[in-house]
Amino acid sequence: MQTRKKYIFLTFLASWLLLFFFGGDRLRRFAFFSGRKAEAQRNWPHWTDRSLLNSFADPEELQSDGDPSLPSPRERRAARLSVYKNSRCRMETCFNFSRCEKHGFKVFTYPRERDQPLSESYSKILTSIERSRYYTPNPEEACLFILSIDTLDRDHLSSQYVRNVDEKIRGFPLWNGGRNHLIFNLYSGTWPNYTEDLGFDIGQAILAKASFYTESFRPGFDVSIPLFPKDHPQRGGERGWLYQDSIPPKKKYLLVFKGKRYLTGIGSSTRNALHHIHNGKDIVSLTTCKHGKDWEKHKDTRCDKDNVDYEKFDYQELLHNSTFCIVPRGRRLGSFRFLEALQAACIPVLLSDGWELPFAEAIDWGKAAVVGNERLLLQIPSAVRCIHPERVLAFQQQTQFLWDAYFSSVDKIVHTTLEIIKDRLLPHRSRSRFLWNTLPGGLLARPDFSTHPGDFPFYYLQHGSSPSKKFTAFIRAVSPSGSLSQPILRLIQAVSGSQYCAQILVLWSCEKPPPPSGKWPQTTVPLTIIQGRRKLSDRFFPYTAIQTDAVLSLDEDTSLSTSEVDFAFVVWRSFPERIVGFPTRSHFWDAEQRRWGYTSRWTNELSIVLTAAAFYHRYYHSLFTEYLPAGLRELVDGLAACEDILMNVLVAAVTKLPPIKVTQRKQHKETVPQQVGCKEGDAGTPPVGELSPSPLRSPPAKVKGTTGAAGGRRFSQRHDCLNQLADWFGYMPLVSSQLRLDPVLFKDQVSVLRKKYPRLEKL
Amino acid sequence: IMCASAKYNTRGPALIPRMKTKHRIYYITLFSIVLLGLIATGMFQFWPHSIESSSDWTVEKRSVHDVPVVKLPADSPIPERGDLSCRMHTCFDVYRCGFNPKSKIKVYIYSLKKYVDEYGTSVSNTISREYNELLTAISDSEFYTDDVNRACLFVPSIDVLNQNALRIKETAQALAQLSRWDRGTNHLLFNMLPGGPPDYNTALDVPRDRALLAGGGFSTWTYRQGYDVSIPVYSPLSGEVDLPERGPGPRRYFILSAQMALHPEYRSELEAIQAENGESVLILDKCTNLSDGIPAVRKRCHKNQVFDYPQVLQESTFCVVLRGARLGQAALSDVLQAGCVPVIVADSYILPFSEVLDWKRASVVIPEEKMPEMYSILQSVPQRQIEEMQRQARWFWEAYFQSMKAIALATLQIINDRIYPYAAISYEDWNDPPAVKWSSVSNPLFLPLIPPQSQGFTAIVLTYDRVESLFRVITEVSKVPSLSKLLVVWNNQNKNPPEDSLWPKIRVPLKVVRTAENKLSNRFFPYDEIETEAVLAIDDDIIMLTSDELQFGYEVWREFPDRLVGYPGRLHLWDHEMNKWKYESEWTNEVSMVLTGAAFYHKYFNYLYTYKMPGDIKNWVDAHMNCEDIAMNFLVANVTGKSVIKVTPRKKFKCPECTAIDGLSLDQTHMVERSECINKFASVFGTMPLKVVEHRADPVLYKDDFPEKLKSFPNIGSL
């Protein structure tokens, strides 16, 4: 053993010496040759007199950068207006801000003309705008104008190409050189050059265009939009394909491409090279020559073999099973492939030099895509191989977030476009890049509410802050008598007893005036009465009086104890983006009637927390009132019992998470239907059927016939509500949960003295 | 393939045959000597320049005045004017940069020359102090190369920081004769003061063809987005005056303007704001009657009051930075240094480093037309946000404004990010001040997903030799409907696992993994055999959990896939007497940890535990054979910022035939050890990441007065 060790040691030593010897030899030779290059610069020298060098500018000159001979700022601004027009447009030179001051950001769409055919996509865009909260039918109020002429397809070989646009536009009295107009376009130019030309003079209009080339893009003025197919859903939209975070985040293939290979013409240099990276194992890059009518004319030697290989793989299969997807330019810079990859959580590897990426003004694409260089295609495989798995995981999740927040429906694409323009109007009231690129995204983070991340329910962790330690109790009173009922007095006492209660607000929704202040119970916390406008959606109005992050929403007949309130609030502080409350309901898909069902039976699941007793973040008041389109709020005001479902649907749509149920002392009765005008008589007793047990995990049996008339009507209204909301949102946002949060020692067989919330266990 | 990033190790724990420690040390030493030798030889062979240069240039002392003189003939070529349509893909030769494992561009600096025209008159000052600092910084950075053939970016030593200090035509001629000029391709020029009277162009007037321009004072019309880099105008005061950082909070003035030589129209607008709002607005100007010897740039006056500049900037919440003849102002740097929130009034100005910096977090931009509304606009900014902006402003100065070095490196990094986008620095790294980076959490599993139930979970049983108990656990766990695979980690090297035929027959695949060493961390290894996201770690003696309890645990995990979901909870407490953390296993109203004797969690955390555990925690746990569960709790809470979820009333693991865990739990020494673990981990993490909560998760109908047979999880167990 000893000898062996010695032997090994000697061998190592010898080889080391040998290496050093050769190295030394090389070194000597280098030293010899380098004498010739003595002139060559090595490092930047440390000049002996560096401290004596002059500054690049005289301090005085730097601090007073003025020139009295210059024109006045006002003159300069005026001069700028005449110089920077058309292709050099910027918001400050081509957009009339004053139009947006009085009525805010209102969008007008030109009336559609009957003889004017609209493509499916363009009519979806117009519908989106008309359904949005920014729509105005009155051009006087408008800040932004949208043409009714379909400008999406400006390839004059296309069947949807609209002719004589210039002429038509000139006939519009509102056109005004295109000022404050927004023009949508998906395809510009045509074979063979596919230029950026739209075939008419857009003048000073903002262009929202797909496949934008950076050179013709007017920064801060135009908007680059994604290319979307004509069957792109109007609203809602399909969800992304990432259902779970896989570890390691690798899929079957590393990198895939399947598409056309252009043999000639623009874009062919990139598409023609793609087959080089195909290795048949983890990189699959398949091209076909078969496209167009006369492909065989340009056919080369690869074509036949390629065409055979091409058929062996299914595009969808590749999309589903690859970590990265190559998204090369086509004839134009953008392609459908981009959104397809994004939805599939297949990280796009962009090979489209000069493409102004969709919504790049807002979206940080570096977090969701690999921006490659067409000229460096052959480096792509090694580059993506080197991306760390943790980044891949983050990329995958970001694709899903972006897809869902900005791209999955025409509504979202249009709204993102509008919000980007709106953000430019008031730069100090606009979203930071952080808000655009963090869940739940810019459309749901309204800068009108706040520009400070700490004011929203979503960013506490990233921001390193926590929700406020107090809550505002918000009680909706509809007492028909105009006096204070026993339940509301008890409720005020119970709530004001909570150590976390900052104030109590009573929303008085009766025709009769509220009782004088002397009639209200004495509380340790301030109690304020707000006169409501007697609309159901009132209860979710963002009253300025609500100053705490948390709102405890209550009905006057809700019965809660102080410890229930305390516990629920402590739980809410752990889940500030969700609704945390007591009585719950659930929804289910009624396969028989092919519609959504609503049930208040005791079930093993829940998806709705009634806002008769629930904590949520005050930001949801703002979203409810200012984010939801007016039409939706009108719908809710029209139906008797829908506003709380809408609130639940809204929060679920924002968070994609279920609400949270916490322990309640005893079963709440189904709250009395709340009447807007405090009319008497309609208030029925809770329908018995609603509280009866339902079979396990199967949709509850139909309730017809088992409930009283009032209950039944109310019940069917809630069914209708649920279905109409699902229709408005384009999908069913509600998410079910199977759990309830109880205190750690809840109903445990330990001494009551040990328990923090012993009162929750009493019946 | 060479990757800078660490490779994912998907193999099992090291399977090297064990050697005696003595031998190991011997071989390792031997090996490292040889390796060192190899490296040293390699250095000699392939980097002869670096070794020479250190001897060459640090020894030799030279003066700027000794540099070679180059005479420019009057008819020497002039480059084309800058091409406004240039973009990286059209004007930049990316092939020069190549693919390299570090994803760093190589920057070459031309040697310093003095340029004179035909008559011997110099073209410009040879070099300014700032430009020298900038080039020194580049030369000292890892971007630098002295090999012109390997360079991707070229920086001329011709100083064009201030256009007024040079002769335009001759400077352009000097550029054109640079050895690798080639129409300016891949050349980078730094300019801070562009334009000159009468029209003050917003970009350097020196014809420069395709060269990239790092310019201060670009307007949206001259800035080639994605090609040029907008840089600050450096303020030499930064180096002279030391303004210590001042905590955010209210300050004496609300709005301050301290610029000199403002256009009278702006000044009158500012004065109108002051007239309306009184004391809280302070408008300063140049002092007219200063005694000699006091530099005018360091004083500002309002009527007869004299203020020190830039110190006065610290007295205000907002500081106005108006455009002058140029768009970029050195005052911006002073304002940021003072932690004053800049109010930028300069239409069409491209803010410094706007490609990467989120100026909305540090400044308020007000269109010139809206200047009269400045006061009300600023009043609408929430106080909390102002405080953050103050901090952010100071951070921008510290990171990107305070020295020519900071400016140079940020510029090169931006260009680097464009060339190697897949290795680019993230928004957070550019923008978050260190305090925010420290206090904020970015959850790696940030997407709200509820994984499909159908995938099920993989149970991992760590076992040594308790075969009988192990078999019972396997039988029990296999009854859980969502179990999709069972993995036994056989941690006993001295004994073979039982033969296949002896194992219980269960409905799901059962795999046995043998480990190389009896280590606790083997239970948290991301084995390839784990094909589900959900992992149930379970000890080989946990047989008391009911099938409903486990199934419910899995359902809860699905709703909280980024958390540890477990049964018995534990708590950490601050011991005021001892001034340290204490482990608590009493039945408290709070929990901050769950035991991993049976817990669900995401497979990702196995990966984190194995490869990303901070400090020496992993080895420490293996050496002490304890606290792996506490380490896991720390790790998950630290990376997600979220609490654990305790499910069901279960308070302890009890098994009839074994006394190990519960027996130990009661043991005083055990408690002391556990407390030590918490203190140790808290010090390694540098913080206490555990979150205390007062809730646990129960089935919706738990203990409700409702027929048991209709409940999803009727048999939820007991304490």
Chai-1 contact restraints between the chains, C-beta under 6 A:
chainA,res_idxA,chainB,res_idxB,connection_type,confidence,min_distance_angstrom,max_distance_angstrom,comment,restraint_id
A,F12,B,L30,contact,1.0,0.0,6.0,A-B,restraint_1
A,F12,B,V34,contact,1.0,0.0,6.0,A-B,restraint_2
A,W16,B,V34,contact,1.0,0.0,6.0,A-B,restraint_3
A,W16,B,G37,contact,1.0,0.0,6.0,A-B,restraint_4
A,L19,B,T41,contact,1.0,0.0,6.0,A-B,restraint_5
A,F20,B,T41,contact,1.0,0.0,6.0,A-B,restraint_6
A,G23,B,T41,contact,1.0,0.0,6.0,A-B,restraint_7
A,G23,B,F44,contact,1.0,0.0,6.0,A-B,restraint_8
A,G23,B,Q45,contact,1.0,0.0,6.0,A-B,restraint_9
A,R26,B,Q45,contact,1.0,0.0,6.0,A-B,restraint_10
A,L27,B,F44,contact,1.0,0.0,6.0,A-B,restraint_11
A,F30,B,P48,contact,1.0,0.0,6.0,A-B,restraint_12
A,Q41,B,S111,contact,1.0,0.0,6.0,A-B,restraint_13
A,R42,B,S53,contact,1.0,0.0,6.0,A-B,restraint_14
A,R42,B,D56,contact,1.0,0.0,6.0,A-B,restraint_15
A,R42,B,W57,contact,1.0,0.0,6.0,A-B,restraint_16
A,R42,B,D146,contact,1.0,0.0,6.0,A-B,restraint_17
A,N43,B,S53,contact,1.0,0.0,6.0,A-B,restraint_18
A,N43,B,W57,contact,1.0,0.0,6.0,A-B,restraint_19
A,N43,B,S139,contact,1.0,0.0,6.0,A-B,restraint_20
A,W44,B,I109,contact,1.0,0.0,6.0,A-B,restraint_21
A,W44,B,L135,contact,1.0,0.0,6.0,A-B,restraint_22
A,W44,B,T136,contact,1.0,0.0,6.0,A-B,restraint_23
A,W44,B,S139,contact,1.0,0.0,6.0,A-B,restraint_24
A,P45,B,W57,contact,1.0,0.0,6.0,A-B,restraint_25
A,P45,B,R62,contact,1.0,0.0,6.0,A-B,restraint_26
A,W47,B,V64,contact,1.0,0.0,6.0,A-B,restraint_27
A,T48,B,K61,contact,1.0,0.0,6.0,A-B,restraint_28
A,T48,B,S63,contact,1.0,0.0,6.0,A-B,restraint_29
A,D49,B,S63,contact,1.0,0.0,6.0,A-B,restraint_30
A,D49,B,V64,contact,1.0,0.0,6.0,A-B,restraint_31
A,R50,B,N132,contact,1.0,0.0,6.0,A-B,restraint_32
A,L53,B,R129,contact,1.0,0.0,6.0,A-B,restraint_33
A,L53,B,N132,contact,1.0,0.0,6.0,A-B,restraint_34
A,N54,B,S128,contact,1.0,0.0,6.0,A-B,restraint_35
A,S55,B,R129,contact,1.0,0.0,6.0,A-B,restraint_36
A,S55,B,P236,contact,1.0,0.0,6.0,A-B,restraint_37
A,F56,B,S128,contact,1.0,0.0,6.0,A-B,restraint_38
A,F56,B,E130,contact,1.0,0.0,6.0,A-B,restraint_39
A,F56,B,L161,contact,1.0,0.0,6.0,A-B,restraint_40
A,F56,B,N162,contact,1.0,0.0,6.0,A-B,restraint_41
A,A57,B,N162,contact,1.0,0.0,6.0,A-B,restraint_42
A,A57,B,L193,contact,1.0,0.0,6.0,A-B,restraint_43
A,P59,B,V297,contact,1.0,0.0,6.0,A-B,restraint_44
A,E60,B,V297,contact,1.0,0.0,6.0,A-B,restraint_45
A,L62,B,A330,contact,1.0,0.0,6.0,A-B,restraint_46
A,Q63,B,M260,contact,1.0,0.0,6.0,A-B,restraint_47
A,Q63,B,V297,contact,1.0,0.0,6.0,A-B,restraint_48
A,S64,B,M260,contact,1.0,0.0,6.0,A-B,restraint_49
A,S64,B,A261,contact,1.0,0.0,6.0,A-B,restraint_50
A,D65,B,G324,contact,1.0,0.0,6.0,A-B,restraint_51
A,D65,B,A325,contact,1.0,0.0,6.0,A-B,restraint_52
A,D65,B,R326,contact,1.0,0.0,6.0,A-B,restraint_53
A,G66,B,A261,contact,1.0,0.0,6.0,A-B,restraint_54
A,G66,B,G324,contact,1.0,0.0,6.0,A-B,restraint_55
A,G66,B,A325,contact,1.0,0.0,6.0,A-B,restraint_56
A,D67,B,P197,contact,1.0,0.0,6.0,A-B,restraint_57
A,D67,B,A325,contact,1.0,0.0,6.0,A-B,restraint_58
A,L70,B,A325,contact,1.0,0.0,6.0,A-B,restraint_59
A,S72,B,E265,contact,1.0,0.0,6.0,A-B,restraint_60
A,P73,B,H263,contact,1.0,0.0,6.0,A-B,restraint_61
A,P73,B,E265,contact,1.0,0.0,6.0,A-B,restraint_62
A,R90,B,T220,contact,1.0,0.0,6.0,A-B,restraint_63
A,E92,B,D347,contact,1.0,0.0,6.0,A-B,restraint_64
A,T214,B,R87,contact,1.0,0.0,6.0,A-B,restraint_65
A,E215,B,S85,contact,1.0,0.0,6.0,A-B,restraint_66
A,P219,B,T220,contact,1.0,0.0,6.0,A-B,restraint_67
A,P219,B,Q225,contact,1.0,0.0,6.0,A-B,restraint_68
A,Y243,B,P452,contact,1.0,0.0,6.0,A-B,restraint_69
A,Q244,B,P451,contact,1.0,0.0,6.0,A-B,restraint_70
A,Q244,B,E533,contact,1.0,0.0,6.0,A-B,restraint_71
A,D245,B,L445,contact,1.0,0.0,6.0,A-B,restraint_72
A,I247,B,K603,contact,1.0,0.0,6.0,A-B,restraint_73
A,I247,B,Y604,contact,1.0,0.0,6.0,A-B,restraint_74
A,I247,B,Y607,contact,1.0,0.0,6.0,A-B,restraint_75
A,P248,B,Y8,contact,1.0,0.0,6.0,A-B,restraint_76
A,D353,B,H89,contact,1.0,0.0,6.0,A-B,restraint_77
A,G354,B,R87,contact,1.0,0.0,6.0,A-B,restraint_78
A,G354,B,H89,contact,1.0,0.0,6.0,A-B,restraint_79
A,D364,B,Y427,contact,1.0,0.0,6.0,A-B,restraint_80
A,G366,B,A424,contact,1.0,0.0,6.0,A-B,restraint_81
A,V370,B,Y422,contact,1.0,0.0,6.0,A-B,restraint_82
A,V371,B,P421,contact,1.0,0.0,6.0,A-B,restraint_83
A,N373,B,V94,contact,1.0,0.0,6.0,A-B,restraint_84
A,R375,B,V94,contact,1.0,0.0,6.0,A-B,restraint_85
A,Q379,B,F99,contact,1.0,0.0,6.0,A-B,restraint_86
A,S382,B,I1,contact,1.0,0.0,6.0,A-B,restraint_87
A,A383,B,Y422,contact,1.0,0.0,6.0,A-B,restraint_88
A,R385,B,I1,contact,1.0,0.0,6.0,A-B,restraint_89
A,C386,B,C3,contact,1.0,0.0,6.0,A-B,restraint_90
A,C386,B,S5,contact,1.0,0.0,6.0,A-B,restraint_91
A,I387,B,Y422,contact,1.0,0.0,6.0,A-B,restraint_92
A,H388,B,S5,contact,1.0,0.0,6.0,A-B,restraint_93
A,P389,B,Y8,contact,1.0,0.0,6.0,A-B,restraint_94
A,Q397,B,F446,contact,1.0,0.0,6.0,A-B,restraint_95
A,Q397,B,L447,contact,1.0,0.0,6.0,A-B,restraint_96
A,Q400,B,L447,contact,1.0,0.0,6.0,A-B,restraint_97
A,P427,B,V365,contact,1.0,0.0,6.0,A-B,restraint_98
A,H428,B,V364,contact,1.0,0.0,6.0,A-B,restraint_99
A,H428,B,I377,contact,1.0,0.0,6.0,A-B,restraint_100
A,S432,B,D358,contact,1.0,0.0,6.0,A-B,restraint_101
A,S432,B,K360,contact,1.0,0.0,6.0,A-B,restraint_102
A,S432,B,R361,contact,1.0,0.0,6.0,A-B,restraint_103
A,R433,B,D358,contact,1.0,0.0,6.0,A-B,restraint_104
A,H452,B,P382,contact,1.0,0.0,6.0,A-B,restraint_105
A,H452,B,R384,contact,1.0,0.0,6.0,A-B,restraint_106
A,H452,B,Q385,contact,1.0,0.0,6.0,A-B,restraint_107
A,G454,B,R384,contact,1.0,0.0,6.0,A-B,restraint_108
A,L461,B,V441,contact,1.0,0.0,6.0,A-B,restraint_109
A,L461,B,G641,contact,1.0,0.0,6.0,A-B,restraint_110
A,Q462,B,S440,contact,1.0,0.0,6.0,A-B,restraint_111
A,G464,B,S439,contact,1.0,0.0,6.0,A-B,restraint_112
A,G464,B,S440,contact,1.0,0.0,6.0,A-B,restraint_113
A,V570,B,E694,contact,1.0,0.0,6.0,A-B,restraint_114
A,V571,B,H695,contact,1.0,0.0,6.0,A-B,restraint_115
A,S574,B,V693,contact,1.0,0.0,6.0,A-B,restraint_116
A,W602,B,F706,contact,1.0,0.0,6.0,A-B,restraint_117
A,N604,B,V700,contact,1.0,0.0,6.0,A-B,restraint_118
A,N604,B,S712,contact,1.0,0.0,6.0,A-B,restraint_119
A,L606,B,V700,contact,1.0,0.0,6.0,A-B,restraint_120
A,K656,B,P448,contact,1.0,0.0,6.0,A-B,restraint_121
A,L657,B,P448,contact,1.0,0.0,6.0,A-B,restraint_122
A,P693,B,F706,contact,1.0,0.0,6.0,A-B,restraint_123
A,P693,B,L710,contact,1.0,0.0,6.0,A-B,restraint_124
A,L696,B,L710,contact,1.0,0.0,6.0,A-B,restraint_125
A,S737,B,E559,contact,1.0,0.0,6.0,A-B,restraint_126
A,Q738,B,E555,contact,1.0,0.0,6.0,A-B,restraint_127
A,L739,B,V556,contact,1.0,0.0,6.0,A-B,restraint_128
A,L739,B,A697,contact,1.0,0.0,6.0,A-B,restraint_129
A,R740,B,D698,contact,1.0,0.0,6.0,A-B,restraint_130
A,R740,B,V700,contact,1.0,0.0,6.0,A-B,restraint_131
A,L741,B,H695,contact,1.0,0.0,6.0,A-B,restraint_132
A,L741,B,A697,contact,1.0,0.0,6.0,A-B,restraint_133
A,D742,B,R696,contact,1.0,0.0,6.0,A-B,restraint_134
A,D742,B,D698,contact,1.0,0.0,6.0,A-B,restraint_135
A,V744,B,N589,contact,1.0,0.0,6.0,A-B,restraint_136
A,V744,B,V591,contact,1.0,0.0,6.0,A-B,restraint_137
A,V744,B,R696,contact,1.0,0.0,6.0,A-B,restraint_138
A,L745,B,N589,contact,1.0,0.0,6.0,A-B,restraint_139
A,K747,B,K703,contact,1.0,0.0,6.0,A-B,restraint_140
A,D748,B,P649,contact,1.0,0.0,6.0,A-B,restraint_141
A,V750,B,W587,contact,1.0,0.0,6.0,A-B,restraint_142
A,K756,B,N589,contact,1.0,0.0,6.0,A-B,restraint_143
